[in-house]
Amino acid sequence: MACDNKKENPEARKGYKTPEQKLSSDIMTPEVLWSFGRISNPAISPDGSKAVYGVTYFNKEEDRSYTDLYVMNLADGKITQITDTDYNESDANWTPDGKRISYLAKGQLWEMNPDGSGAKQITQIEGGINGYLYAPDGSKIAYYKDIKMEPTVQDMHPDLPKAKARIINDQFYRHWNDWVEGYTHIFIADYTPAQPITSGQDIMKDEKWESPVRPWGGTEQLAWTRDGQKLIYTCRKKYGIDYAFSTNTDLYAYNTADGTTVNLTEGMMGYDKNPVLSPDGKKMAWESMERDGYEADKNRLFVMDLETGKKKDFTKNFDQSVGNLAWDKDNNTVWFISDYHATDEIYSLNTTSGEIKKHTDGIHNYTSVVPVNGSLITTQVSMSKPAEIYRTDPATGKDEELSFINKPLLDQLTMGKVEKRWVKTTDNKDMLVWMIYPPHFDPNQKYPAILYCEGGPQSTVSQFWSYRWNFQQMAANGYIIVAPNRRGLPGFGQEWLEQISGDYSGQNIKDYLSAIDEAKKEPYIDENRLGCIGASYGGYSVYYLAGHHNNRFKAFIAHCGIFDLEMQYYTTEEMWFAHWDLGGAPWEKNNKIAQRTYANSPHKFVGNWDTPILVIHGQKDFRIDASQGMAAFNAARMRGIPAQYLYFPEECHWVLGCQDGILWQRTFKAWLDKWLK
């Protein structure tokens, strides 16, 4: 986190982590938004009786976060806070015997009793570790840490200790918000609780690739076999420019007895990741994409017989992607989450019959699911509520909230109505559009409205809760939000999702306009006070619409948007993404799809710009370089168009700092208020 660099006396913050705030208004503000507790997915004890999880709160004055651990008794819902320190505890789980809780603190692995007593440091690894996984028999621990492998200027020129430079010889030298100076490697050590573990066996020694795979990968990309003899891990074993153009990760099994490694998914060319073993250890389920270089491909559910190596795609006739796999104790049922019509719901697969069953339906997203003694322990979020832990009945789909972390704040707030409606597109398709209304909405008044353009471009416009693109916060500012599930989004079949690739300026742009044109027919929307906002590909959409909106909008906001598509191709790091989605390279003059893409780059239509625009960008955004935002702002000002540039020198593709996040919200509101009110 950008602001986790300060300490304080723990006595000075007693009670802060479960704040009892008395609000002066029932309308949400940025300060209230950043006061919500952020709950992690719960880890369930082996006997299914308890859950351990973390809750993070931000301290605005210190500009940093605190994460502490809680234990819930699942039978009666009783919750006990078990840590209270001036540092963060995270990645909590249970030791294989269920007697202790494991967690990370100060860069090392620790254990303690379920009541928080008896804390003991388990590792003393130089430089710290990033994550860990116990073998099921408790005999070993796998941990991963960053290994410096690329020589620095000082390594090559020791007489130049103050030189501030990098010498780069191949592509993929930076990723998302980090310079690639090393690789995350997995180590295995014997578990010796009597004395701290100081070193382990690097199972990827001298290999210039990482596991887990950046940028999202964590412990979910690793799995032990039940006998503790093999560790299965996710890896893309490519380097430099080959890595930059490929999504081909595989699942590898490392044998602790002889040190050999076997590729379990050889010949499967897309993403293969997140292995989950059945309780009896005989089968492995995992998520798999078919095509190399296409990161938005359908995420399939594969199952392998680990004895024979035989594998099967159980989602061949299921036109949705899967995620968050979890085996039931019957060794036959796999639970998972899938996006359907803009909500993330819970499904199950019967591996004997092949039947896939949908268990839930509502205005919410599930973000995790764990089967426990006939019920499901889940985490659930919506546009109107941050994540909380629930118990879900798989037979009825009914939920019972268990954690109530944010109830004291939510009880004081009035949230705007969230409405689902279907709109006809220009090619006569049905498109789902979310409408979010201001608190205390009065249909007899007229309100300004904002068209929300989703990023990705293949990200979901589902029931997510964001601390930046928070629809309830936007609505609380007095706006109606129009959020269409335009072409290129998941949840409506693979054909709907894939239409956008190679057609950034095509049908999905028309879908945006269909949504806002239909919405502005409502008598309570003032068609003369419409705004348009978006980030990443949504920022591209804003820049493109700025040159093609035919006077619909009176204000634009683009965050980390693509302004110049050719420059995006040359400067982004994950080349597989740009190459696939843009249709090819700019120099491929006979490639009609690619040339159409670059011909419709937003920067080519600046001559049509006529509307005030706020541009936001972070210097550490390596996905879409900060120069894109500077260029768009400069272009607007050179055209004489009112513009503002909000620049974050320490932020990346997101805004992660507390005070930066509040500044973002304040600037966002002020710009829209200036031009739409």
QUICORPE-V246517 format. One record per residue. N is the residue number from 1. D_LAST is the distance of its C-alpha to the last C-alpha in whole Angstrom. Layout:
n->N d_last->D_LAST
n->N d_last->D_LAST
//
This chain:
n->1 d_last->35
n->2 d_last->34
n->3 d_last->34
n->4 d_last->37
n->5 d_last->40
n->6 d_last->40
n->7 d_last->42
n->8 d_last->43
n->9 d_last->45
n->10 d_last->45
n->11 d_last->46
n->12 d_last->42
n->13 d_last->40
n->14 d_last->42
n->15 d_last->40
n->16 d_last->37
n->17 d_last->37
n->18 d_last->37
n->19 d_last->34
n->20 d_last->34
n->21 d_last->31
n->22 d_last->29
n->23 d_last->26
n->24 d_last->24
n->25 d_last->21
n->26 d_last->21
n->27 d_last->18
n->28 d_last->19
n->29 d_last->18
n->30 d_last->19
n->31 d_last->22
n->32 d_last->23
n->33 d_last->23
n->34 d_last->25
n->35 d_last->28
n->36 d_last->29
n->37 d_last->32
n->38 d_last->33
n->39 d_last->36
n->40 d_last->39
n->41 d_last->41
n->42 d_last->44
n->43 d_last->47
n->44 d_last->50
n->45 d_last->53
n->46 d_last->56
n->47 d_last->57
n->48 d_last->54
n->49 d_last->54
n->50 d_last->51
n->51 d_last->48
n->52 d_last->47
n->53 d_last->43
n->54 d_last->41
n->55 d_last->38
n->56 d_last->36
n->57 d_last->34
n->58 d_last->32
n->59 d_last->32
n->60 d_last->29
n->61 d_last->31
n->62 d_last->34
n->63 d_last->32
n->64 d_last->34
n->65 d_last->35
n->66 d_last->38
n->67 d_last->39
n->68 d_last->42
n->69 d_last->44
n->70 d_last->45
n->71 d_last->47
n->72 d_last->47
n->73 d_last->50
n->74 d_last->49
n->75 d_last->52
n->76 d_last->50
n->77 d_last->47
n->78 d_last->48
n->79 d_last->46
n->80 d_last->47
n->81 d_last->46
n->82 d_last->48
n->83 d_last->47
n->84 d_last->45
n->85 d_last->46
n->86 d_last->44
n->87 d_last->44
n->88 d_last->43
n->89 d_last->45
n->90 d_last->44
n->91 d_last->45
n->92 d_last->47
n->93 d_last->50
n->94 d_last->53
n->95 d_last->57
n->96 d_last->59
n->97 d_last->61
n->98 d_last->58
n->99 d_last->59
n->100 d_last->57
n->101 d_last->53
n->102 d_last->53
n->103 d_last->50
n->104 d_last->48
n->105 d_last->48
n->106 d_last->48
n->107 d_last->49
n->108 d_last->52
n->109 d_last->53
n->110 d_last->54
n->111 d_last->55
n->112 d_last->55
n->113 d_last->56
n->114 d_last->54
n->115 d_last->54
n->116 d_last->53
n->117 d_last->56
n->118 d_last->58
n->119 d_last->56
n->120 d_last->58
n->121 d_last->57
n->122 d_last->58
n->123 d_last->57
n->124 d_last->58
n->125 d_last->57
n->126 d_last->56
n->127 d_last->53
n->128 d_last->52
n->129 d_last->51
n->130 d_last->48
n->131 d_last->49
n->132 d_last->52
n->133 d_last->54
n->134 d_last->57
n->135 d_last->60
n->136 d_last->60
n->137 d_last->64
n->138 d_last->63
n->139 d_last->65
n->140 d_last->62
n->141 d_last->59
n->142 d_last->57
n->143 d_last->54
n->144 d_last->52
n->145 d_last->51
n->146 d_last->50
n->147 d_last->53
n->148 d_last->53
n->149 d_last->55
n->150 d_last->53
n->151 d_last->55
n->152 d_last->53
n->153 d_last->54
n->154 d_last->56
n->155 d_last->58
n->156 d_last->59
n->157 d_last->59
n->158 d_last->60
n->159 d_last->61
n->160 d_last->57
n->161 d_last->56
n->162 d_last->53
n->163 d_last->52
n->164 d_last->48
n->165 d_last->48
n->166 d_last->49
n->167 d_last->51
n->168 d_last->50
n->169 d_last->52
n->170 d_last->51
n->171 d_last->47
n->172 d_last->45
n->173 d_last->45
n->174 d_last->42
n->175 d_last->40
n->176 d_last->36
n->177 d_last->36
n->178 d_last->40
n->179 d_last->43
n->180 d_last->46
n->181 d_last->48
n->182 d_last->50
n->183 d_last->50
n->184 d_last->50
n->185 d_last->54
n->186 d_last->55
n->187 d_last->58
n->188 d_last->60
n->189 d_last->62
n->190 d_last->65
n->191 d_last->63
n->192 d_last->65
n->193 d_last->64
n->194 d_last->67
n->195 d_last->65
n->196 d_last->62
n->197 d_last->62
n->198 d_last->61
n->199 d_last->62
n->200 d_last->62
n->201 d_last->63
n->202 d_last->60
n->203 d_last->60
n->204 d_last->59
n->205 d_last->60
n->206 d_last->60
n->207 d_last->58
n->208 d_last->55
n->209 d_last->52
n->210 d_last->50
n->211 d_last->50
n->212 d_last->48
n->213 d_last->46
n->214 d_last->43
n->215 d_last->40
n->216 d_last->40
n->217 d_last->43
n->218 d_last->45
n->219 d_last->48
n->220 d_last->47
n->221 d_last->49
n->222 d_last->52
n->223 d_last->55
n->224 d_last->58
n->225 d_last->61
n->226 d_last->62
n->227 d_last->65
n->228 d_last->64
n->229 d_last->65
n->230 d_last->63
n->231 d_last->59
n->232 d_last->57
n->233 d_last->54
n->234 d_last->51
n->235 d_last->52
n->236 d_last->51
n->237 d_last->54
n->238 d_last->53
n->239 d_last->52
n->240 d_last->50
n->241 d_last->49
n->242 d_last->51
n->243 d_last->49
n->244 d_last->45
n->245 d_last->46
n->246 d_last->47
n->247 d_last->46
n->248 d_last->50
n->249 d_last->50
n->250 d_last->53
n->251 d_last->55
n->252 d_last->58
n->253 d_last->60
n->254 d_last->62
n->255 d_last->65
n->256 d_last->66
n->257 d_last->70
n->258 d_last->70
n->259 d_last->67
n->260 d_last->66
n->261 d_last->63
n->262 d_last->63
n->263 d_last->60
n->264 d_last->59
n->265 d_last->57
n->266 d_last->59
n->267 d_last->58
n->268 d_last->54
n->269 d_last->52
n->270 d_last->48
n->271 d_last->47
n->272 d_last->50
n->273 d_last->48
n->274 d_last->48
n->275 d_last->52
n->276 d_last->52
n->277 d_last->56
n->278 d_last->57
n->279 d_last->59
n->280 d_last->62
n->281 d_last->62
n->282 d_last->63
n->283 d_last->60
n->284 d_last->57
n->285 d_last->53
n->286 d_last->51
n->287 d_last->47
n->288 d_last->48
n->289 d_last->47
n->290 d_last->49
n->291 d_last->48
n->292 d_last->48
n->293 d_last->45
n->294 d_last->43
n->295 d_last->41
n->296 d_last->39
n->297 d_last->42
n->298 d_last->43
n->299 d_last->44
n->300 d_last->47
n->301 d_last->49
n->302 d_last->53
n->303 d_last->56
n->304 d_last->59
n->305 d_last->62
n->306 d_last->63
n->307 d_last->67
n->308 d_last->67
n->309 d_last->64
n->310 d_last->63
n->311 d_last->59
n->312 d_last->57
n->313 d_last->54
n->314 d_last->53
n->315 d_last->49
n->316 d_last->51
n->317 d_last->50
n->318 d_last->47
n->319 d_last->44
n->320 d_last->41
n->321 d_last->41
n->322 d_last->43
n->323 d_last->42
n->324 d_last->43
n->325 d_last->47
n->326 d_last->49
n->327 d_last->53
n->328 d_last->54
n->329 d_last->57
n->330 d_last->59
n->331 d_last->59
n->332 d_last->58
n->333 d_last->54
n->334 d_last->51
n->335 d_last->48
n->336 d_last->45
n->337 d_last->41
n->338 d_last->40
n->339 d_last->36
n->340 d_last->36
n->341 d_last->33
n->342 d_last->31
n->343 d_last->32
n->344 d_last->35
n->345 d_last->38
n->346 d_last->42
n->347 d_last->45
n->348 d_last->48
n->349 d_last->51
n->350 d_last->55
n->351 d_last->57
n->352 d_last->60
n->353 d_last->59
n->354 d_last->56
n->355 d_last->53
n->356 d_last->50
n->357 d_last->48
n->358 d_last->44
n->359 d_last->44
n->360 d_last->41
n->361 d_last->38
n->362 d_last->34
n->363 d_last->31
n->364 d_last->31
n->365 d_last->33
n->366 d_last->36
n->367 d_last->37
n->368 d_last->41
n->369 d_last->44
n->370 d_last->47
n->371 d_last->50
n->372 d_last->51
n->373 d_last->54
n->374 d_last->53
n->375 d_last->50
n->376 d_last->47
n->377 d_last->45
n->378 d_last->41
n->379 d_last->38
n->380 d_last->35
n->381 d_last->31
n->382 d_last->28
n->383 d_last->25
n->384 d_last->25
n->385 d_last->28
n->386 d_last->29
n->387 d_last->33
n->388 d_last->35
n->389 d_last->39
n->390 d_last->40
n->391 d_last->44
n->392 d_last->44
n->393 d_last->46
n->394 d_last->47
n->395 d_last->49
n->396 d_last->46
n->397 d_last->43
n->398 d_last->42
n->399 d_last->41
n->400 d_last->41
n->401 d_last->39
n->402 d_last->41
n->403 d_last->40
n->404 d_last->37
n->405 d_last->36
n->406 d_last->32
n->407 d_last->33
n->408 d_last->32
n->409 d_last->29
n->410 d_last->28
n->411 d_last->29
n->412 d_last->27
n->413 d_last->24
n->414 d_last->22
n->415 d_last->21
n->416 d_last->19
n->417 d_last->21
n->418 d_last->23
n->419 d_last->24
n->420 d_last->26
n->421 d_last->26
n->422 d_last->28
n->423 d_last->27
n->424 d_last->30
n->425 d_last->29
n->426 d_last->31
n->427 d_last->34
n->428 d_last->34
n->429 d_last->34
n->430 d_last->32
n->431 d_last->29
n->432 d_last->28
n->433 d_last->24
n->434 d_last->23
n->435 d_last->20
n->436 d_last->18
n->437 d_last->16
n->438 d_last->15
n->439 d_last->17
n->440 d_last->18
n->441 d_last->16
n->442 d_last->17
n->443 d_last->18
n->444 d_last->17
n->445 d_last->14
n->446 d_last->11
n->447 d_last->9
n->448 d_last->7
n->449 d_last->11
n->450 d_last->12
n->451 d_last->16
n->452 d_last->18
n->453 d_last->21
n->454 d_last->24
n->455 d_last->26
n->456 d_last->30
n->457 d_last->30
n->458 d_last->32
n->459 d_last->31
n->460 d_last->30
n->461 d_last->27
n->462 d_last->28
n->463 d_last->28
n->464 d_last->27
n->465 d_last->26
n->466 d_last->25
n->467 d_last->24
n->468 d_last->22
n->469 d_last->20
n->470 d_last->20
n->471 d_last->18
n->472 d_last->18
n->473 d_last->17
n->474 d_last->14
n->475 d_last->14
n->476 d_last->14
n->477 d_last->11
n->478 d_last->9
n->479 d_last->10
n->480 d_last->13
n->481 d_last->15
n->482 d_last->18
n->483 d_last->21
n->484 d_last->23
n->485 d_last->27
n->486 d_last->28
n->487 d_last->31
n->488 d_last->32
n->489 d_last->32
n->490 d_last->34
n->491 d_last->35
n->492 d_last->36
n->493 d_last->39
n->494 d_last->40
n->495 d_last->40
n->496 d_last->36
n->497 d_last->36
n->498 d_last->38
n->499 d_last->36
n->500 d_last->34
n->501 d_last->37
n->502 d_last->37
n->503 d_last->35
n->504 d_last->31
n->505 d_last->30
n->506 d_last->31
n->507 d_last->31
n->508 d_last->29
n->509 d_last->26
n->510 d_last->27
n->511 d_last->26
n->512 d_last->23
n->513 d_last->22
n->514 d_last->24
n->515 d_last->22
n->516 d_last->18
n->517 d_last->20
n->518 d_last->21
n->519 d_last->18
n->520 d_last->16
n->521 d_last->19
n->522 d_last->18
n->523 d_last->17
n->524 d_last->15
n->525 d_last->13
n->526 d_last->11
n->527 d_last->12
n->528 d_last->10
n->529 d_last->7
n->530 d_last->10
n->531 d_last->11
n->532 d_last->14
n->533 d_last->16
n->534 d_last->20
n->535 d_last->23
n->536 d_last->26
n->537 d_last->27
n->538 d_last->23
n->539 d_last->23
n->540 d_last->25
n->541 d_last->23
n->542 d_last->20
n->543 d_last->22
n->544 d_last->24
n->545 d_last->21
n->546 d_last->20
n->547 d_last->23
n->548 d_last->23
n->549 d_last->20
n->550 d_last->21
n->551 d_last->17
n->552 d_last->16
n->553 d_last->13
n->554 d_last->10
n->555 d_last->11
n->556 d_last->14
n->557 d_last->15
n->558 d_last->19
n->559 d_last->21
n->560 d_last->25
n->561 d_last->25
n->562 d_last->28
n->563 d_last->28
n->564 d_last->31
n->565 d_last->33
n->566 d_last->37
n->567 d_last->36
n->568 d_last->35
n->569 d_last->38
n->570 d_last->40
n->571 d_last->38
n->572 d_last->37
n->573 d_last->40
n->574 d_last->40
n->575 d_last->42
n->576 d_last->43
n->577 d_last->39
n->578 d_last->38
n->579 d_last->41
n->580 d_last->41
n->581 d_last->37
n->582 d_last->37
n->583 d_last->41
n->584 d_last->43
n->585 d_last->43
n->586 d_last->42
n->587 d_last->46
n->588 d_last->47
n->589 d_last->47
n->590 d_last->48
n->591 d_last->46
n->592 d_last->44
n->593 d_last->41
n->594 d_last->41
n->595 d_last->40
n->596 d_last->38
n->597 d_last->36
n->598 d_last->36
n->599 d_last->36
n->600 d_last->32
n->601 d_last->31
n->602 d_last->27
n->603 d_last->29
n->604 d_last->31
n->605 d_last->27
n->606 d_last->26
n->607 d_last->27
n->608 d_last->24
n->609 d_last->21
n->610 d_last->18
n->611 d_last->15
n->612 d_last->14
n->613 d_last->15
n->614 d_last->16
n->615 d_last->19
n->616 d_last->21
n->617 d_last->25
n->618 d_last->28
n->619 d_last->31
n->620 d_last->33
n->621 d_last->32
n->622 d_last->35
n->623 d_last->34
n->624 d_last->31
n->625 d_last->32
n->626 d_last->30
n->627 d_last->31
n->628 d_last->29
n->629 d_last->26
n->630 d_last->27
n->631 d_last->28
n->632 d_last->24
n->633 d_last->23
n->634 d_last->26
n->635 d_last->25
n->636 d_last->22
n->637 d_last->22
n->638 d_last->26
n->639 d_last->24
n->640 d_last->22
n->641 d_last->19
n->642 d_last->16
n->643 d_last->17
n->644 d_last->18
n->645 d_last->20
n->646 d_last->21
n->647 d_last->25
n->648 d_last->27
n->649 d_last->30
n->650 d_last->32
n->651 d_last->30
n->652 d_last->31
n->653 d_last->29
n->654 d_last->28
n->655 d_last->26
n->656 d_last->29
n->657 d_last->29
n->658 d_last->27
n->659 d_last->26
n->660 d_last->25
n->661 d_last->23
n->662 d_last->21
n->663 d_last->20
n->664 d_last->19
n->665 d_last->17
n->666 d_last->15
n->667 d_last->15
n->668 d_last->13
n->669 d_last->11
n->670 d_last->10
n->671 d_last->10
n->672 d_last->7
n->673 d_last->5
n->674 d_last->6
n->675 d_last->6
n->676 d_last->4
n->677 d_last->0
//
